[in-house]
Amino acid sequence: MTFLNPAAFLLLLLAFWLFKDIFFMQRNVEQSAFINEHKRYILQTKLILIALFLTLLALTRPVLENEVSKEKFDANEYIIALDASFSMMMDDVTPNRYAVAKKSIISLLNTDSKNRFSIFAFTTNPLLICPPTTDHAIAITALDALSPEYILTKGTSLISLLEQVAELPLAHKSLIIFSDGGDEHDLQQLLYIAKENAITLNIVAIGSSKGSVIIKDGKPLKDEEQSLIISRINPILKDLAQESGGFYFELH
C-alpha cells in the first residue's frame, strides 16, 4: 500500500496529540455525581474524534499498488466468403441456399468467441462487407445488412475471390467459402492461386444432390437445346478443398 498524500499524516498526528487525553477522562468522570450524563458526553466526543481521524486518514489517499497484467491474445484469423450469386437463391434447401449459408455463418460467429473473422460477399467480384474483427456482433450486423437482390452481378467467380484474398497482408490465409460453386471448372488455376498465396480453402457446399431448376422472371431457364438448366453443387469444390489442405462439408 502507498499513500498519494503522505503529508496528511502530520495533521493526523497533530489531532491525536491534541485529543489523546479525552480517552482518559472516563476514570475521573466515574467519580462525579453526573456519571450518566458525562458518559454520554464522552461517548459522543469519542465518536466525533474517530470520525475526524478516519477523515484525516482518507486525506492521505491510501492506494493498493497493482501490477500491470499482460495477457497474450492468441487469436487465429479466418476469412469468410459468402456466395451471393443468383444460383444461391435456389430453394432445393429450405428456404434457399443463401439463407442456409447465412444462418450457418451466424452460428459459427456465435459459437466462436475467440478468433478474428472478416467477411466477403462475392459474385463475379468480391466485396468486403466486414473487416477483420473479434467483435462478432458487428460482423453479424454487417452480414444482416447485405441484400443480395441489390447486387447487380449475378455470376460466381472463385478466381476473382482468390485473387482478392491473395492481396491480404497475411502470411497464411484460411478461407472459408459458403457456395454452390457456380460454373467454375478450372481446378488447376484455382489451386495454383491458392498455393502460390498460401491460401487454405475450406468449403461448405450448399445445395441438394438433385439440384434445382433455375427460375428467372417467373420462368424456368433452358439451354440452347431447350433442356431445363439445373443448378447443383459444383463437384470441383470437393477437389479444391481437399487438394488445398482444407475441409469440405455439404449442407443439404
SVG drawing of the C-alpha trace seen along z (x, -y; Angstrom):
<svg xmlns="http://www.w3.org/2000/svg" viewBox="-44 -20 48 56">
<polyline fill="none" stroke="black" stroke-width="0.4" points="0.0,0.0 1.2,-3.5 -0.1,-7.0 -0.6,-9.6 -0.7,-12.4 1.6,-11.4 1.7,-15.0 -1.8,-14.5 -0.2,-12.2 1.1,-15.4 -2.5,-16.5 -3.4,-13.0 -0.6,-13.0 -1.4,-16.6 -5.0,-15.7 -4.1,-12.6 -1.7,-14.6 -4.3,-17.3 -7.2,-15.0 -5.5,-11.9 -6.4,-13.0 -10.1,-12.7 -9.7,-8.9 -8.5,-9.2 -11.5,-11.2 -13.5,-8.2 -11.7,-7.4 -12.4,-10.9 -15.9,-11.1 -16.9,-7.9 -16.3,-9.6 -18.6,-12.5 -22.3,-12.9 -23.2,-13.3 -21.8,-10.0 -24.5,-9.1 -24.6,-12.5 -20.8,-12.6 -20.6,-9.1 -22.9,-10.1 -20.9,-13.2 -17.6,-11.3 -19.0,-8.6 -20.3,-11.3 -16.9,-13.1 -15.0,-9.8 -17.2,-9.1 -16.6,-12.5 -12.8,-12.1 -12.9,-8.7 -14.7,-10.2 -12.1,-13.0 -9.2,-10.5 -10.8,-8.5 -11.3,-11.7 -7.7,-12.7 -6.6,-9.1 -8.7,-9.3 -6.8,-12.6 -3.6,-10.6 -5.2,-8.8 -4.0,-5.2 -4.0,-3.0 -3.1,0.5 -0.4,1.0 -1.5,3.2 0.9,4.7 0.2,4.4 -1.3,7.6 0.0,8.7 -2.1,11.4 -1.3,12.8 -4.3,12.6 -3.8,15.7 -6.5,15.5 -6.5,17.1 -7.8,15.1 -10.3,16.5 -11.8,15.1 -15.4,16.0 -16.7,15.7 -20.4,15.9 -21.6,16.6 -24.3,14.0 -24.9,15.0 -28.2,15.7 -27.9,19.5 -27.8,19.2 -31.4,18.1 -32.4,21.7 -34.8,23.4 -33.6,27.0 -32.7,26.4 -35.1,24.6 -35.7,21.7 -32.9,21.2 -29.2,21.7 -28.3,18.2 -30.4,18.2 -28.9,21.5 -25.4,20.3 -26.0,17.0 -27.6,18.9 -24.5,21.2 -22.1,18.2 -24.0,16.6 -24.0,19.8 -20.2,20.0 -19.7,16.4 -21.9,17.0 -20.1,20.2 -16.5,18.9 -15.8,16.1 -12.1,16.2 -11.0,15.9 -10.9,13.0 -13.1,13.0 -13.5,10.9 -16.4,11.4 -16.5,11.1 -19.6,11.4 -18.8,12.4 -20.4,13.0 -18.2,12.2 -16.5,9.7 -15.7,9.9 -16.9,7.3 -15.5,6.8 -18.5,6.3 -16.7,6.7 -13.0,6.1 -11.2,8.4 -12.7,8.2 -13.2,10.2 -16.4,8.3 -18.7,10.9 -21.8,8.8 -20.5,6.2 -19.8,9.0 -23.3,10.3 -24.8,6.8 -22.8,6.4 -24.0,9.7 -27.6,8.9 -27.3,5.6 -26.3,7.4 -29.2,7.7 -28.3,10.0 -31.2,8.6 -29.3,5.3 -26.1,6.9 -26.1,6.3 -23.6,9.1 -25.2,12.5 -22.4,15.0 -19.9,16.8 -16.1,16.3 -13.9,18.1 -10.9,16.9 -11.7,13.3 -12.3,14.1 -9.0,15.9 -7.1,13.0 -8.7,10.6 -7.8,12.8 -4.3,13.2 -3.7,9.4 -4.5,9.5 -1.4,8.9 -1.4,12.3 1.4,14.9 -1.2,17.7 -4.8,17.2 -7.5,19.6 -10.5,19.0 -14.0,20.5 -16.2,20.4 -20.0,20.9 -21.1,21.5 -22.7,23.9 -19.7,23.4 -21.4,21.9 -20.0,22.8 -16.3,22.8 -14.3,25.6 -10.6,24.6 -9.4,26.6 -5.7,26.2 -5.8,22.4 -7.7,22.2 -5.2,24.4 -2.3,22.5 -3.6,19.2 -4.3,20.8 -0.8,22.5 1.1,19.5 -0.5,17.3 -0.7,19.7 -4.5,19.9 -6.2,22.9 -9.6,23.4 -12.3,24.7 -15.5,25.1 -19.1,25.5 -21.1,26.5 -24.7,25.5 -27.4,27.4 -29.1,30.8 -27.9,33.7 -30.8,33.4 -30.3,29.6 -32.9,27.0 -34.3,25.7 -33.3,22.0 -36.2,19.7 -35.9,16.2 -38.7,13.7 -41.1,16.4 -40.0,18.9 -37.6,21.8 -34.3,21.2 -33.5,23.5 -30.3,24.1 -29.8,23.9 -31.3,27.4 -34.3,26.3 -33.4,28.5 -34.0,27.2 -31.0,25.7 -30.5,27.3 -28.2,25.8 -26.3,28.3 -23.3,28.3 -20.3,28.0 -18.1,31.2 -15.0,29.1 -15.5,27.8 -14.6,31.0 -11.3,31.5 -10.5,27.8 -10.8,28.1 -9.0,31.4 -6.1,30.6 -5.5,27.2 -5.4,28.9 -8.8,27.6 -12.0,29.3 -15.1,30.0 -18.6,30.2 -22.1,30.2 -25.3,28.6 -28.4,30.2"/>
</svg>
